[in-house]
Structure formats: structure tokens, C-alpha cells
């Protein structure tokens, strides 16, 4: 079984911006967090906005009631016709299938 993971490239950008400070508050060295993020990039393919931008308005309409800033994730899921792996309830009710981590584990097992 071959499984691929994708994310809008803005998610990696945001993670690199905010993750170090968040983890340092928990006592994790920022260099370790940035290296972990770099390692994750080998498993998760970042997708440029040019690939899902045509779905921006529809994606915003679907998630606007929760967090409109998450529209790139919804738009990419629409383009790829795939579920969203999340623990964030903001994606529930967007019309896109969502999988939580426990469901992903079951699938991969």
C-alpha cells in the first residue's frame, strides 16, 4: 500500500515561524523543532498555492464560520479529493472527510 501526504506550503511556513517559540515554552530546543520540521518535509509534500488557488472562494465559504485562515487546507483537499488529517474541529462540517490520528493509525496498520 502506498500512502502520500500533502499540505499547503503555507503550513510549513507557519510551522517554522511559530513552532520554535511554542516548543521552547515546553523546554524543547528550537533547533530540534526546526530539524524535526525539516525531516517531516521528506514525508509530507508541500504544495504551492498555484495548485489549489482556484478553489479559494469555495474553500473559504466552507470554513468561514470556523477559521477562514485555514482555507488552503480545505482547498487542497478539494483538489486532491482526499481527507484532511486533523485533530482540529474547525474542519468538521466543511464537507470534506476528516481523519483523526487514531483513524490514520488504523488505516496504516
LUMFIVO-997381 format. One line per 2 residues: number of its first residue (from 1); for each residue x, z, y of C-alpha. Coordinates in Angstrom, 3 decimals, always signed. Each point is the difference from the previous one (the first is absolute). Example, Ala and Ser with C-alpha at 12.3 -4.5 7.8 and 13.67 -1.06 7.14 Angstrom:
1	+12.300:+7.800:-4.500 ~ +1.370:-0.660:+3.440 $
END
This chain:
1	+0.000:+0.000:+0.000 ~ +1.351:-0.967:+3.401 $
3	-1.133:+1.986:+3.019 ~ +0.908:-0.751:+3.590 $
5	-0.406:+2.224:+3.036 ~ -0.387:-1.252:+3.565 $
7	-0.353:+1.579:+3.415 ~ -0.195:-1.282:+3.537 $
9	+3.489:+0.070:+1.517 ~ -1.299:+2.287:+2.745 $
11	-0.391:+2.742:-2.617 ~ +3.745:+0.010:-0.669 $
13	+0.648:-0.040:+3.745 ~ -2.325:+2.959:+0.571 $
15	+1.445:+1.911:-2.938 ~ +3.556:-0.476:+1.299 $
17	-1.126:+1.220:+3.410 ~ -1.976:+3.089:-1.033 $
19	+1.216:+1.035:-3.465 ~ +3.370:+1.529:+0.943 $
21	-1.496:+2.480:+2.481 ~ -2.840:+0.902:-2.350 $
23	+2.347:+0.653:-2.903 ~ +2.561:+1.857:+2.094 $
25	-2.755:+2.501:+0.822 ~ -0.173:+0.562:-3.758 $
27	+3.762:+0.339:-0.302 ~ +0.763:-3.505:-1.289 $
29	+2.978:-1.789:+1.552 ~ -1.066:-3.076:+1.987 $
31	+2.727:-2.115:-1.621 ~ -1.497:+0.727:-3.413 $
33	-3.466:-0.991:+1.197 ~ +1.247:-3.263:+1.497 $
35	+1.948:-0.826:-3.164 ~ -3.102:+0.696:-2.085 $
37	-1.961:-2.339:+2.240 ~ +2.669:-2.682:-0.416 $
39	-0.149:+0.476:-3.773 ~ -3.777:-0.356:+0.097 $
41	+0.412:-3.395:+1.632 ~ +1.380:-1.250:-3.326 $
43	-3.330:+0.836:-1.681 ~ -2.499:-0.752:+2.754 $
45	+0.026:-3.380:+1.705 ~ -0.531:+0.111:+3.757 $
47	-2.306:-2.742:+1.244 ~ +0.193:-1.436:+3.494 $
49	-3.094:+0.077:+2.228 ~ -0.052:-3.787:+0.034 $
51	-1.221:+0.183:-3.596 ~ -3.061:+2.173:+0.679 $
53	-0.575:-0.282:+3.752 ~ -2.930:-2.388:-0.401 $
55	-1.934:+2.905:-1.517 ~ +0.655:+2.377:+2.892 $
57	-3.490:-0.031:+1.512 ~ -1.808:+0.405:-3.318 $
59	+2.403:+2.718:-1.121 ~ -0.432:+1.867:+3.297 $
61	-3.767:-0.207:-0.355 ~ +0.233:+1.467:-3.504 $
63	+2.190:+2.976:+0.943 ~ -0.873:+0.537:+3.671 $
65	-2.212:+3.000:-0.710 ~ +2.972:+1.814:-1.588 $
67	+3.386:-1.117:+1.372 ~ +0.215:-3.490:+1.470 $
69	+3.815:+0.206:+0.020 ~ -0.093:-0.346:-3.801 $
71	-1.430:-3.519:+0.220 ~ +3.190:-1.731:-1.278 $
73	-0.359:+1.745:-3.366 ~ -3.625:-1.080:-0.340 $
75	+0.820:-3.551:+1.117 ~ +2.843:-0.325:-2.507 $
77	-2.220:+1.284:-2.806 ~ -2.569:-2.611:+1.009 $
79	+2.585:-2.802:-0.066 ~ +1.414:+1.069:-3.358 $
81	-3.394:+0.971:-1.422 ~ +1.484:+3.200:-1.330 $
83	-0.757:+3.730:+0.186 ~ +1.538:+2.396:+2.488 $
85	+2.094:+2.822:-1.487 ~ -0.753:+2.970:+2.202 $
87	-0.872:+3.655:+0.206 ~ -1.436:-0.607:+3.482 $
89	-3.798:+0.164:+0.073 ~ +0.008:-2.252:+3.090 $
91	+0.101:-2.987:-2.344 ~ -3.052:+1.055:-1.987 $
93	-3.036:-2.030:+0.998 ~ +1.950:-2.970:+1.338 $
95	-1.242:-2.246:-2.770 ~ +3.443:-0.107:-1.586 $
97	+0.723:+1.651:-3.305 ~ +2.197:+3.085:+0.335 $
99	+2.181:+1.610:-2.616 ~ +1.389:+3.495:+0.240 $
101	+3.350:+0.909:-1.516 ~ -1.569:+1.444:-3.142 $
103	-1.802:-3.317:-0.593 ~ +3.235:-1.957:+0.500 $
105	+1.689:+2.262:-2.581 ~ -2.790:-0.688:-2.502 $
107	+0.301:-3.734:+0.588 ~ +3.777:-0.018:-0.400 $
109	-0.124:+2.131:-3.142 $
END
